[in-house]
Amino acid sequence: MTYSSQAATSPRAAKWLSALGRWAFVLPVLLLNLVVVVIPSVAGLAVAFTDWTGYNVPNFVGLANFQRLFQDEIFFLALKNNLVWTVMFLTAPIFVGLLGAYILSTIRHGQMFFRVVYFIPYVVASVVNTQMWRQLLNPRVGIGPLLAERGITFLDFPIFGTRETSLFGVAFVDAWHFWGFLVVLYLSAMSAVDVELYEVARLDGASRFQQFRFVTLPSIRPTLVFTILMIIIWSSTTFDYVYMLTAGGPANSSELMSTYLYDNAFSRFDAGYAATIGMMMSLWVALAVAGFVYLRRRGWEI
């Protein structure tokens, strides 16, 4: 009786211990996610309905912050700049990244060297990158005045200090830092493409461009879609390069939702309104993810 009882309960005990072991690995991650993501998100949602400054006792103000948001011209300017920023990063960096990855894929010797060179700007601290480009584009001692002495004047003006060019100047610096990451990512995806597909395409008389269009692009589509989704999400939270180069200026011309949130939270001490802006940023991300899921359910191969 004792042996049969142990034999009957042993599998159940083993299964229970196995489940307990899995939870032992998952639970710390869940707790960390609860502390870092869930609790701050719920707290931010609650703060958005108050007049909290960070110091006072918060008072419930209902939808007053949202009413103020939809009447705030600076917020809509920041939202427009975020949209422009997203479009810029969905075009030039992806195109240059694909081009760079394709060129590198044709190199047989020294490819690793160029991978490292292209990736260096991405791993260098943003503070270093911004200071370097601030000096390079300095209207007094940068490359603009040097070129102007030789009759080339199109860069001889304060790029970060002009309303019409400040946002594009910051985007250029951020794209310079970012495109190497895309090169390495796309190159890794291209390296996994079956070589026989290219051989068949060449036998059919396909040119290099046709091979890239009909073989390479469809093969790396998952990676391409992943980077597009990430860029849309990252564009809503871009902060460091804008803040360090222009701080949203001049005259809010390079203001983004993230810098406007920071300004309201830590310069004007209007935490309630800043939390409302944060909710709009979260809505941006939610719409991007929802669009991705919708297309997947519609049968898109992404």
N, C-alpha and C positions, 0 to 999 in steps of 0.2 A: 504493500500500500504506500509506503513512504517513497519508494523508487518511482512508482507510477505517478504519484502526486508531483514529485520534483520534475519528472519528464513532461508533465502536462503544463506546469507553470513556468518552466524554464524558457520556452519560446516567447511567452508573453512578457516575461521579465526582460529578456534580451531585446525585444521590440520596444519596450518602454524605455530601457536604458539608451537604445539607439536614438529614439526621439528626443530624450533628454539631452543627449550629446549634441544633436543638431541645434536644439534651442540654446544650448550653452554657447555656441558659436554665433548664433543670430542675435541673441538678446543684447549683447553689448552694442551692436550696431543700431538696433532699434532704439535703445536708450539714448545713444548719441544723437540719432536723428530726432528723437523727441525733444531733447534739450536744445539742440542747435537749430532745428528747422520748425518743428510743430509749435512749440511753446512761443518762440518769438513771433511766428506768423499769427497765431491767435491773439497775442498781446498787441501786435501792430494793428490788427483788425479792430480791436477794442479801442485803442488810442485814437483811431481815425474818427471816432464819434465823440471826441472830447476836445477841450481847449488846453490840453496839457502842454506846458512849456519845458518840462524837464525838471522844474523846481516846485511848481505850485501843486496844490491838490486838484486833480483833474475833475472837471465838471462836464457832465453829459450835455452835448450841444446838438444832438440829432444829426441831421443831414446838412448842417451849416457849412462844414468843410467841403462837402461835395458841391454845394451850391456855389461856394466861392471858387472852387476849382474850375467849374464850367464857365465862369465869368473872368477867368484869369488869362489875360493875353500872353503873359510870359510862359505859362504852362503850355499853351497851344503852340507857341513858337518853339519851345523845347520839344514838343511832340513832333512838330514838322521836321525839326533838325534830326530827331531820331529816325524818322522815315527816310530822310535824305541820306543819313549815315548808313542805314541798312541797304539802300539801293546801291550806294557806292561800294560797299563791301561785298555785295552779291554779284558785282560785275568785275571790276578791275582786279582785285586780289585773286578771285577764282580763275579768271582768264590767265593771269600771269603765272599762277600756281600750276595750272594745267600745262601751260607752255613750257615752264621750267622743268616740270616733271617729265614731259615728253622728250625734251632735249637731253636731259640726264639719262633717260632710259636707253638712248642710242649710244651712250658712251660706254665703252667696254673697259677702259683702264682709267683709274683715278676717280671713279664714281663716288666712292666713300668720302674722298677729300671734298668734293663739291657739296655733298650732302651736309657735311659738317659746316662748311662755309655758309651755306644758305640758312642753316638752322641757328647760327650764332646770334643774329639779332633777336630771335625769339626767346633765347635763354638769358640774354643780358637784361638786367633790371631796368624797369621802365624809367626810373629816375635817371639812370645813366643815358638811356636813349634820348629822353627829352632834353637833357642838358646839352648833349652833343648836337642835336638838331637846332636847339635854340641858338647855339653859337654859330653853326653853319649858316643859318638863315637870319642872323643878326643884321639889321638894316645899316649898321655902322661898320662892323668889322667882318661880316660874313661874306659868302660867295657873291651876293648881290652887288655890293660896291666893287668887288674885284672884276666882275664881268662888265660892270658899267664903265670902268676905265678902258675897256677894250671895245666899247660901243654896243655891248649887249645889255640892254636896260630892263628886260621884262621881269627880272627878279629884284630890281633895285627899289624895293619898297618894303615896309613892315608887314610881312605876310600874316603874322599872328596878331597884329595890331590894327588890321583893316577889316571892317565889317563884312565886306564882300568875299574875303578870302580866308578868314580865320578858321572857319569850320573845315574847309577843304585842305588847309595847311595841316591842321591837326590830323585829319583823316589820312593824309599822305604819310605822315610820320608813323601813325599806328599801322597802316597797311604795310609800310616798309618793315616794321617789326613782325608782322603777322604772316606775310606771304611765304616765308621760308618754311613755316610749319605746314602750310598747305602743300608746298612742293614735296616735302618728305612724306606726307600722308598720301598724296596722289601717286608718288613714285612707288611706294610700298604696294598700293593697290594694282598699279600697272605691272609690277613684277610678278604678281600672282596670276596674270592672264595667261591662258594656255597658248604656248608658242605655235601650236598646230593651227590655231585659228588664223594667225597672221600668214602662215604658209599657204593655207587654202585661199586666203584673200589675194595673195600675190599671184597664185596660179590663175585666179580669175581675172587678173589684170588690174587689180585695185591699186590706186596711187597711195602715197603715204597719207595724204589727207583723208582719202576714203577709208583706209585702214583705221585711222584714228577715229573717224566718225562712226563707222559701222562695226568696229571690233572693240576698240579701246573704251570709248565712252559707254556703250551698253554694259561692258564687263565691269567697269568701276562705278556703275550707277549707285549702288548702296553707299559707297564712300562719298560720292558726290552729294547725294541727298542728305547724308549725315552732316556734312560740312555746311550745307545750306541751312539746315535746321539749327545747327549750333550758332551760325552767324546771326540768324534772326534773333535767337535768344540772347546771345552776347551783346548784340547791338542795343538791347534795352537796358543793359547794366554797364555799358562803357562809362568809365569814370576817370581812370588815372591819367591818361594822356591829355584829355581835355582839361582836367583840373590843373595839371602841372604846367601846361603851355599857355592857356588863356583864362582858366578859371571861369569859363562860360562867356567871357567878354570878347571883344568890346561891345558894350550895350546889349548884352545877352545874345549876340549874333551867333555864338557857338554853344549856347546853353543847351544841355541835354536834360532829360528827366532826372538822371542820376545826380548831376551837378546841382540842379534846382532843388532836389530833395535835400542834398547835403547843405545847401545854403539856408534853407528853411529850418533844418533841424539844428545846425550847429553855429550859424551866424545870427539868425533871427530868433532862435530858441522857440520855434513854433512846431513842436513835435507832433501835435495833432494833425496839422496840415501836411507835414512831411509824411506822416503815415498814410494819408490819403493819396499822395503822389505815389508812394510805394505800392499801394493797391492797384493803381493804374499800370505800373510797371509789371506787377504780377499778372494783371489781365492780359497784357501784351504777350507774355510767355505762355499763358494758358491758351490764348487764341492760336499761337503758333503750333503748339503741341496738338490742339484739337484739330487744326487743319491737316496736320500730318496724319493723325489717326483716321480722319474722315477719308482722306485719299487712299489710305491703305485698305479701308473697308470697301471702297468703291472699286477695288481691284487693281489700283495702280501698283506697278512693280517698283516700289521704293522701299 
